[in-house]
């Protein structure tokens, strides 16, 4: 059992490790933080970790509300990131990052005052609180906040905290994957493998008395490889990621990441650039859910609708798709990358029914939008770190299974495109217009998958695509890739998914 140390001692030792990381990855090998194992931590441990107590929190809030603010919350975060890289058959890159601080938010009507500090002392935090407080311009007597601890389920149980996994336990996984990549196909000439893990400790309190905390793990491994054939080179890759411990690296998952990375790469040698034009498009189960996320999901985030910037702003209770289309945003999927036990406003996560049987039922809400619509928050208030104020953001967004089979869907297409993986998409969130590059896909001819395709775009409008979905498969697959969603200058981890889906028409940019 690890010896318990203070948070200050941990930061001091961790900082020394980071200084040495360029030559010897000391910090990555250190297990000093194992005293903070998630399974054994309670509220007092989090107080000790951030060197605060209830009286300090009350003092911060008193300062934050001194000018007449309606509401205040404080968001403490300690995040640890470790990265190891293998390139040219050698483990030759390793670095770490430690981020630590608190963000203080004050709301006055629809206006937000926000400030943060990396110095966790009563003086620095009260100064930050005073800065956030200036969003209001009156004064009032603030009653002392009475905190009540809020507990929540754990949707990402792990066996071993990443802080207890030294670097010499991680390196063999990279070496094994590298060997299997080169053994998978003799045309492979280069591999590039990244292993990353992250731990985030969260302590949250607000002026309504909610007090809660969370431990958020994340693991990822990414494989990119290059193959050569007849003087031509092609590159592709595959990533698996989730809120997991090191136990996610099983023989099965290692074989899958190797198989998918190498298959997707060598398939490009026989890929063609098809004729362009408007055609039927079948979206493959899994990662093609990025189209759902980008072109449709963002338009269902409540801030865009509150400001009447989204095409969905007047569609609640109205049909937006066929009756067999149901779309959810769920923060509870076990160990999924976008899952959260609580959102970054301290609210419980849930399954939010966005579209049910073709009818738009709900947006994704944070505190501001839920107050505007007089609804309960849906647990979608998220932020990149303590440096940012939360926004309505997606978690795990996907379409539920429908009444058709994959074989039935593909068999119904005379001539069209089977789109498997997308990259480099651009979306206008308001109207939902999009362009996506299809990295991997196949032609569909006479109801059969034929030639692989490459170097094509699909162009369209998300809400229109939603209306044009004519078949939904029974084979829902949640993507396991390492997605990060950008919005308002912030990036948060998300996941998405899709069953096999047929869209009656999308413009495909190919050979004219």
PyMOL commands that set and color helices and strands:
alter all, ss='L'
color gray80, all
select helices_A, chain A and resi 7-20+26-29+32-36+38-40+43-50+54-64+122-133+162-164+167-184+246-248+251-270+289-300+302-306+367-373+406-411+462-467
alter helices_A, ss='H'
color red, helices_A
select strands_A, chain A and resi 71-87+90-108+111-117+148-149+188-206+210-229+232-242+277-283+327-330+351-356+359-360+381-382+391-392+396-399+415-428+433-445+448-453+456-461+469-472+477-478+484-487+490-493+495-498+501-509
alter strands_A, ss='S'
color yellow, strands_A
deselect
rebuild
show_as cartoon
